[in-house]
Amino acid sequence: MAIVIIRQDGKSEEWKSAIQELAPDTNVYVHGDDFPKEEVSMALVWKHPENSLNQYPELKLVSSMGAGVDFILEDPGLPEQVAISRVVDPLLAEDMSEFVLALVLGHIKNLNTYHGDHRRRWWQPIAYTRIKDTSVGIMGLGQLGAKVALDLKGAGFQVSGWSRSSKDIPGITTYAGQEGLSDFLNDTNVLVCLLPLTPETEGMLDEKFFEKVEEGTYLINVARGGHLVENDLLMAIENGKISGASLDVFQQEPLGVNHPFWEHDNILITPHVASVSDMDSVASLLLENYRRLTDGDALRFEVSRSRGY
Amino acid sequence: MAIVIIRQDGKSEEWKSAIQELAPDTNVYVHGDDFPKEEVSMALVWKHPENSLNQYPELKLVSSMGAGVDFILEDPGLPEQVAISRVVDPLLAEDMSEFVLALVLGHIKNLNTYHGDHRRRWWQPIAYTRIKDTSVGIMGLGQLGAKVALDLKGAGFQVSGWSRSSKDIPGITTYAGQEGLSDFLNDTNVLVCLLPLTPETEGMLDEKFFEKVEEGTYLINVARGGHLVENDLLMAIENGKISGASLDVFQQEPLGVNHPFWEHDNILITPHVASVSDMDSVASLLLENYRRLTDGDALRFEVSRSRGY
């Protein structure tokens, strides 16, 4: 039994050390090194190359090293029978929640506008909005979305939530499915996308969607770049449906220097930093599932191929 | 018995209407109009002209129309025997608390830096700091400071406080006086100035003060421009003692277009908007003290001339 780490960002060795520090007797290999492939029962992957997984004949479990599994499900070389899991790190949800709170507050206190005014040496007071007068709508009520919704509610915001299938979260008004979308959007000044990326949600934030939002809605996308049709956002800003946006994720990352988003003062661009895996915390969660796999126990955070999360 | 409103920002009539809407039988005059001066027992002032107060022979009470009274105490024409009061509007403290939270979160999530990177089209992820790992030090533990300290504590920050005389706030480590200042500053990553402006605190944030702070402390001044020696801040940023600042108040407002602060990317300038009086809420508090003055009851929010707040 062994673990293989497959990623293309040069951080594999660092992860190997983090895992072996926690469990020195575990066999951990790095994809591309020379080692007996048939030993491997679990692959830890982050944006792995296509057709890397099928080099491991005894593979039982592929685990994302983060919360997202879209890149695993999109891999045409994903072996049929392997289980898929992901990491639900409480710190990731905590960090996401803090970041979203920072973005929402920055928006209602006009800090983004004051940054632009600074550049022009303008002194121009603008009326702020109070927390209690701000309705935040959270799209996606999974581990991250539910945490963010509850924390914003706790901070005093009016919070509602939308998800594909109906969810019940204490104190949060929830809407579900296409039929619930218009009511949800009517209720929302600030829209936070925390959806999983699936074939159903890919490109969901498009022209048709923006037609349904309240005039002047502020958009925060901290999920995946694939949720947003970027040109449609530019049009929605142009016609005033969307007043501005904080975007942490993009169709292509890093965002190219010629991308039109850079020219927009009312788009705050952050370089995919809302919530970054804490290596030790993630390593211990990955090891727990490796132990469960080895012992034949039920896996944690297993992903349904059909649902996509 | 009558009230006179003295301010120079063209908003006197608007205030008069707000007060008379709440109490239609109250005599309210605007300074500069023609009316019997000896009727006036209470003056409502905001940055009034010098030697305006001594035109009212029967004046008993001067009330600031905001939280600050520095401009009243600095008026050489302030009659000797009149009482002084101010407005302690719970909404002002609430708004201040929200604004400070927005600034602290923006700082620890590097949003100010990302705004600068946006201008340069730079994609440069920076490690964020978590709320629980951030020590915020609040200078000034009056109505505003105490509220901000408790709210930040509630949000999960490590919070300590400093004031001239010792204060006890549940859950907050407090320091007092010159002898407590170094320990307070050792404990602080983010420093929030919410001091009253008095002869003792004027220019307190100066070169000597910045020598005592921890390397890389972030400064937030939402009190008065007079607390900060502006050139000394520039030096402290230059030598790294201060990593950056959010300034809402300045020695001179509006900040002149040639002021060196505009050139600094790591100074976020906001145009004195942290907390703006809500007219109805303030008007009802002012009327309450007018009723108390008229009935001979104890005043609320009376200010000590010797303490300056």
Interface residues (C-beta under 8 A of the other chain):
Chain A: E94 D95 E98 F99 L101 A102 L103 L105 G106 I108 K109 N110 L111 N112 Y114 H115 D117 H118 R119 R121 W123 Q124 P125 I126 A127 Y128 R130 I131 A155 E253 P254 L255 V257 W262 L268 I269 T270 P271 H272 V273 V276
Chain B: E94 D95 E98 F99 L101 A102 L103 L105 G106 I108 K109 N110 L111 N112 Y114 H115 D117 H118 R119 R121 W123 Q124 P125 I126 A127 Y128 R130 I131 A155 E253 P254 L255 V257 W262 L268 I269 T270 P271 H272 V273 V276
